[in-house]
């Protein structure tokens, strides 16, 4: 699992940081999402999926970390 984010479209709701605080945070100046762990461990996968599903702007996505095309 590899986390992707479209920062330009983030609405700074903070849902991701609330649901997966070990993986996401927010910038202090504008609240835009910051990815703390681009490839979170399996113990974080459920929380990350919740964050992706609940992002109001749908700016979070996941890629297969083992796919070389995803680099």
N, C-alpha and C positions, 0 to 999 in steps of 0.2 A: 504494500500500500504506500502510495506517494501522494502527498497533499498538494493540490494546486489551488491558487487563488487569483481572482481578477481584482486586484486592489482598486483600480480606477472605478469599478462599479459598486464597491463596498459602501453600505449606508451606515456603518458604524453602530449597528444595533447591539453588538456585544453578545449575541446569542452563542456564537462559537466559543468565545472565551468562557462563558458561563457553563456550557455543556462539556467542554474539553479543555480545562484550564492548563493542563500539562502540554497541550499541543498548540493552543492559540492564545494570543494576547491582543491588546489593542495599543496603538500608538497614543502617547500622552497628549499630543497636540491636536489630533483630529479624530481619534477613536477608530481609525481604520485598522482592520485585522493585520496581525503580525503572526507568521507561522514560526513557532518555536521548535517544532520537530517536523521536518519535511517528510521523514519516513518513520512514523511512530511505531512503537512496538505493539505486539499483538494485544497486550493488556489495555491498550488505548483504542483499539479498532472500533469497539461498540460506541464509545463516546464520540469518536470522530464521525462515524456514520450518522449519529444523532445530530451533530453539528451541521453536517452537509445537508441532511434532510430538512432541518429547521432554519436554515439561513434565509431570511426574508428576501434578500436580493439575489439568492442563488448564485453567489460568486465562488463558492467552494466546490471543488470536484476532486475525484480520486483517480489515480492512474495505477497501473500495475508496476510496482517497483522493479520487477524482474524483466520488464519489457525494454529491450535496448532502444527502441524507437522513442520511448518516453524519457530517456536520458536522465 
